[in-house]
């Protein structure tokens, strides 16, 4: 029998995979109605993902990475905003 932590982890992994799938489908959808439907579905999954993430965080099932230092943040900003 799966434990609560395993179920939460599996559910989060599934939602994260579906979000990646939605991004691919949305970018390729030519029909505007289909595209909007996919966007709505993605938004619903993002909301569910956030709720489950908060639950996992509260239960101690998930430990987020340490915050980046200001120096690292500035380096990334500079790299992303400089023309290549």
Secondary structure as UniProt FT lines:
FT   HELIX           4..28
FT   HELIX           32..59
FT   HELIX           70..81
//
